[in-house]
Amino acid sequence: MLTGDILRLSAQRHPSKTALICEGREMTYGELETTCNRFANAILSLEVAKGECVAVMCPNIIEYGIVHFGNARTGCQSVHLSIMYGPDELVQILNKTRARLLVVDHMSQAKIEAIRNRLTFLKWIVVVGEPEIANAMTFEQFLINSADQPGGVVIAETDPLGMTFTGGTTGLPKGAVVSHRARYVSAYTVVMEPEFTGEDVVAMVTPLFHAVGLMIWFQAAILAGCTCVLLPRWNPAQFIRECARHHITAAFLVPVQLRDILDEEYFDADKLATLRKIGSGGAPVPADMIAKGRNRLTDVRLIDHYGQSETGPLTILKPWHQAEKFGSIGLPALGVDLKVVDAKGNEVAPGEIGEIIVAGEFMFEGYFENPDETAKYFRSGDQWGWTGDLAMVDGDGFITLAGRSKDMIVSGGVNVYPREVEIVLENHVGVADCTVFGVPDEDWGEALIAYVVPHIGYSELPETLIDYCGTRLARLKRPRELVFVDDIPKTPAGKVQKLKLRNEYLAKTSLDQVS
């Protein structure tokens, strides 16, 4: 199925139903369908050929949905830009993708204005709001003369839909290009696994510029005919108010957002009374958070997801498995072919650590104009993608992550997996959040450093937690140093930025040695 057809079919079923809500604005499925056609026809009236790139840089607003489904009907690829990107990242991506048109919100346009003379291919800029960029159009001006009927472009399911960005080994983002078919399959999986129905009102909290926000949950909600409540920025008190105002039934929340809600001083179970399904991912949900969630949100089912920008959802941990299989990422999701293998591609025995490889129609096409990195991902020369994630499988088929292969720490010649240490720390009553990474060590090759966010009121010294690890882990897995911090930086999808932390730690250590 084509991405444009996901919306078209839902609009045929219930044209008068509210599709999108955002900060007082509403749009029905019928209105969204015709507006997306107008956006598509506006693109087609320009000198933009099929396969070329159209970029969008906006928070979660109604116009984002219009750009996504509208551009999907042109045969052009959508380039999804984080509103948090800095100038060099924006220049690098916009020039590499040779994006001809950019839709940007009024709050982000200053970033584009500052780099405008460095953008080689960008010809048209459309601003949601009042333009402050020379020769830019408003969103309304861009659509004003466009027809609201389909443009008749011939598009195949295997044609590229667009790209979201993931980290690269060089530090520059890599564009993971996906086809219409691949992300339809992912959307269908999400409809089936959390059991979306047309009665659901789904909060879109995760940024739409990220794969899980846009091509997984948002597309799934539109496929099921749900009403989507878009939150442009994260605020736990606002989320609680929106749940009460719009009777929200489902949301995808990264663990730090879930903790924000449960710890929010204005927490009100009555205002969250309609909430029934919370999807989570990006990082494992700690045991204390699961327990608190069950205590404070008694009618909510927590569904844990694991996946990648390259693949969509790969495993699901259902609520009824969370107690018995805590720490696991669950079983392969619907339609996912998954194995845990050694370096030669042979499946490892239960309890042994290997790398997760996957195959299916959900797979991405490759990294945009990056054949070397694409070849690394499909290194066995077939349809199997090597995720870079290390894991083990138990006797029941449940999968537990051990960490990223690049994050593995070799201490004293022994492989140490950070996730194993993090699980121990997360089980301590004084730990709200944590991460573990490796740094060079003259004696052992690498040593473990732990960053911990303590719970409010926890007053023990860091050494107490090091000793706690020592009673539960082999000595070589005990952190050499444990640092209390106020927060741990994460991506919009909730993944810890370990490389950033490691580099900052090493830079600080070097300065301390000099002084």
N, C-alpha and C positions, 0 to 999 in steps of 0.2 A: 504494500500500500504506500502511496505517496503521502508526504507530510501534509500537503494541502488538503488531501482527502480526509484526514483525521478530523479537521475542523468542518469541512463541507458536510460530511455525513451527520455529525452531531447537530449542525445547524438545520439540516433537513428534518431531523427527529423532533427538535423543540426550538424553533426559531425565536420564540418569545421569552425563553428562559434566560435569566441573567447568567452570563458567562464570566464576566470580569467585574471586580469591584476594587477600587483603589482611591482612598482618601476622599470619599464622598462622590466619586464618579462611578457610573455603572454602564455596562454595555451588554446587550443581549447577544445570543449566539447569531441571530440574524444580522444584527448590526456589525458584529465582528466579521462575519463572512463577507459582507459587502465592502467593508472598509479594507479588509485584506486584499480583495480584488482591486480596489482603487490604488492601494500601495503597489501591488504587482504591476498594474498598468502604468503607473508613474515611472517605475523602474524601466519598463519595456520601452517607454517613449524616449529614453536617453540612449546614449551611445555605449551601452553596456551589453556585452555579448554573453550568451549562455556559458556558464562555467567560470565567469569572472566573479570578483569578490565585492560584496557589499558589507560594510562594517557597522556594528552597533555598539554604543558605549552608554548605557543607561542603567539606573537602578531598576527595581521591580515596579514598573509602571505599565499602564494599559498599552502605551505605544510599543513597548517591547514585544508584547504578544502580537501586535499588528505587523511589526517588522519580521518577526520569526515566521509566522504562517504566510504573510504576504510574499516575502522574498522566496519562500519555498515554492511558489507558483511561477517563478521567473526562470528557473534553471540556473540562477546565480548561486554562489556559495555565500553563506552568512559567516562573517568573522566576528566572534563574540569577545569583546574587549572588557577586561576588568576595569571598573571605575577607580580602582586603587593603583593601576599601573602608573609608573613614572614616565617622564618624557622620553627617555632613551628606549624603554620597552615599547612605547607606542610607536615611535619612529621605526624601530626595527620590525615590528609586526605589520604595520600599515604599508611600509615599503616592500617587505618581502612578499606579502600577499597581493600587492599592487591593487589595493582596494580603490575603487573609483568613486564610491559614495560612502559617506559616514552619517549615521543618525546618532546624535549626541544630546543628552539632556542639558538643561540650562546651567545646572550646577557644575558640570564637567567641561563645559565648552572653553573655559579659560585655559585648560591644559592643551587643548587643540590649537587655540589661538597662539600660544607660546611656541609651538613647534610647526606652525603652518608652512613656513618657508623651507622646512626640511622634508616635507612630504612630497615625494616625486610624482606619484600617480593620482593622488586624491584630487578630484575635480569638483564634486558637489558636496556641500555640507548642509544637513537638515537638522535644525535645532528644535527640540521639544521645549517650547517656551519662547521668550523673547531673544532673538539672536544678538550676540555681541561680537560676532565674527563677520568681517567684511564679506559681502556677497553671499552670505548664508540665507537659507530659506527657513521659514517656520514649517512645522509639520503640516499645518493646515494648508499653507501655500503650495506645498509639494503635492498634495492630493487634489487640489481644487478642480482641475479640469479632467480628472481621470474617470473612466467608466467604471461602474460597479459590477460589471459582468466579467466572467473569466476571460483571460487573454488568449487562451488556446495554444499555449506553448507545449510542445511534446517533451515530456520528461519521463525517464525510466526509473524504476525503483532502485537501480544500482547507481544512478547518478549521484554525485556528491551533494549533500544537503548543506554542509557547513562544517565549521570547526570550533572547538573549544581548546583551551591551552593548558598544557601540563608542563611540569618542570623538565629541563634538559640537563644532560651531563655537563654542558658548557655553562650552565646557569641561565641560558636564554630559553624562553618558552618555546615549546614545540606544539604546532597546531595539529591536533588529532582530527583527521578528516573522516566524517561518517556519511554513509549513504542514507537515503530515505528508508530503505528496507531495514537497515540495521537499527535505526532508532524507533521505527514502528514496532519491531520485535521487542525492544527494551520497554517501550511504553505498554505493550500488551502484557509483558511479564509483571510490571508493577500493578496494572489493573487487577491481575489475577492473585498476586501474592498478598498484598494488604486488603484485597477484596473491595476495591472501589465500586461504588454504584452511582447512578445519576442523582441519588439523594444526598450525596456527600457535598459538604462545603469545605474546600481545601485551602488552607493558608499557604501561600507561597512566600516562605521566609528565606530559604536558601537563595543566594543571588542567581538570577536567570542567566548571567554570563558564565555560570559553571554548569557542567554537564548534568549533575544530579538535579539541579534546580529546574533547568529548562527542558532538556531532552528526555529526562526520566519522569520526574513527578508532574511537571506542567503538562507535557504532552499526554501523559497517562490520564490526568484529570480531564483534559479536553476530550480525549478518546472516549471516556466513560460518561461524558456529558455533565460533569460536575460544575458547580459554581466555584470560581477561584478568587480568593481574596488576596490581593497583592500588597505586600508590605515593603515599601521602598527602603526602609532602614530598620535595623534590629533594635528593638526596645522591649524588654520583657513586660513592662507595665502596659504598653500599647498593645502587645500581642494579647494579653489577658482581656483588655477592653474590647478588642476586635472579636475575640471568641464570643463574648457576651452579646455584642451588637449584631453579629451576623450568624450566630449559632454554628460556629466552625466545628466540624466533626473530625478533621484529619489535618496533619501537618508533618513535614519532614524537618527535623531539628538535629543539628549536630550536638554532641554531648554538652558542650559549653553552653549552648542556648537552653537545653533542657535544664541544666543546673541553674541557670539564671532564673528560669520560671519558678522552679521549686524553692529557690532561696529568696525570691522577690518579696520585699517587705509588704507589697500590696497583694500578695497571693490570695486568691479568693476562689475556693473550690466551686462555689455556686456559679461564678462567671465562666468557669471552665466545664460546666456540667454537660455540655453537648459534645465535648471532645471524646472521641472513641479510639482513634488510631494515631499513634505517633511512630513515624519511621525515623530511624537514626542511622548514622554512618559517618564515615570519615575517620573515626577513631572508636575504639571499644567503649561501651558505656560501663563505668565503674560499678562495682557491686553496691556501694552505699547509695548511689543515685537510683539504681533499679529498686532498691528497697524503699527509698524515700518516695519514689514515683508511685509505687504500689500503695503506699500508705496515704498519700495525699491525692492521688488521682485513681481512685479505686476502680473506675469503669473503663480505664484506658488500656488498650493493648499496645505494648511496645514491640515493634518489629525492627530488628537490627539488620541493616544492609551492609554488604561489602561489594565493592566494584571499582571500576576505573573509568576515566574519560574515554579510554580506548575501547571499552567493552560494555558499559552499562552495568546493571546489577548482576552479580555472579553468584552470591550466596545469600540466604535468608535464614535468620535465627528467629523462629516463631516464639511467642510469649510462653507457651507451655513447655518449651525446652530450656528456658533461661535458668531455671534453678538447677536442673540436673547437669546442664552443659554450660555453666557459666564460664566465660572466657573464650568460648567457641564463637565462630562467625556463622555457624549453622551448617546447613546442607546446600548443595547446588540449587540455584533457583530454577524455575520452570524453563526447560529448553536449553540449559547450560551443560555442555560437555566439559568436565573439569577433572584434571588429574594432578597429583603431587608426585614429582619426578626428581631423579638425580640429574647430574650434569649431562648424562648421555640420553636422557629422555625416558629412562626406565622408571616405572612406578616404584616408589619406596614402600616398605612395609609399614603397617600401622605403628604409630609411635615414633617413627623416624622423620627427620626434617628433610624436606625437599622444596623445590620451587613449584608454585602453582602455574599450570599451563591450561589454556582454555580454547575452545573452538565452538563455533556456531554462527548463525546468520546475524548475530548482534555485533560481530567484530568490526572494528574500524577499517578503513581502506589503507591507512598508513599516515605517516607524518607529512605534512604539506611540504613538498619539494625537499624532502630529507631522506633520500634512499638509504643512507648508511644506518640511521637510527631505525628506520622501518625494517631493514634487514636484521638488525639486532633483535627486534621484537619478535619477528617470525624466523628465528635463527635456525630452526630445524628444516626450513625450506618447504613447509607444507602449511596447512590451515591453522596450525596450533600457534597461539600467541603466548610468549613467555612473559609473565606479568612482573617478574622481579620480586614478587612477594614470597617469602619463605613460610612454610606451614607444615603441620603434621595432621594426620588423619587418625581418628580413634577407631576402635572396632565396630562402631555403629555408623561410621561414615561421616561423623561430624568433624569439621575442620577448625583448627586453631592456628592463628597467625603467630609466627615467631619473629617477624620483622621484615624489613626490606633487605634484599641480598646486599645492597650497597651499605646498609647500616650495620651489618654483622660486625661484631668486634672480635678480634683474635687476640686473646690475652694468654701469654705463656704457651702459645701454640694450640690453644683450645678455642673452639668457636663458642662465643657467648652471644645470645640473642637478646637484644634490649627488652623485647616484649616480656620475656620471662621475669626480668627484674621489675619491670613496671607493674606487672600483675601483683607481685608481692607487696610493693609499696602501696598500690591502690587498696589493698585489703586492710591497711593500717587505719585506725579510726582518726588519726590526725592528718591524713592526706586528702586534700580536695582534688588535686591534679598533679601529674608528674610526667617526666620524660627522662630517658636515659640515652646517652650517646658516648662514643669512644673518642679518646684523644691519644696522641703519641705518648709512649712511656719507655724510658731507656731500658728498664729492667724487664718489662713484660711485653714489650711491643706496643700494646695498647692498654689503656686503663679506662674504667667506667666512671663517668660523671653523671650524677643525678640532679635534676632541677625539680624542686617540689614546691607546690603551692599549698601551704598548711591551712587547715580549717581555722576559722576565726576562733580565737581562744586557746589554740594549741600552743603550749609554752615550752615544750621540751627542746633540747639542743639538737642540731642536725646529727650529731654523733649517735644519738639515741636511735634514729632511724637506720643508720649504718649498721649498728649492732643488731637491730631487728632483722635486717636483711641477712646478716651473718648467721642467725639462728635458723634460717629457712632456706639458704642457698649455699652452694659450695663457696669456699673462701674466694676463689678467683672471680666469682660473679658478684662479689660485694662491691659497691661503689667505693672508689678511692676517695671521692669527695662528694658531699651532698650539700646543695646550695638552696636556701629558701628564697623564693621569688614571689612577686605579687601576681604575676600571670605568665603563661607560656604562649608565645606567639603561634598562631595557627592560620592556615589558609581559610578562605571562605567555606571550603568543604569540611573544615574541622581537622585537617591533618597538621600535625606538629611540624614546624619548620626547623628540623633538626640541624640542617646544614648551617642555617643562620645562627642558631644557638652555639654550635660548635665553633664557628669562625669568631663569634663575639667572645667566647670563652678563651680561645687561643690568643686573640688580640689583647685581651685584658691581662692574661697571664704573662705575655711578653712585656707589656708595659710595667707590670708589677716587678718583674725581674730586673728591668732597666733601672727603675727608681730605687 
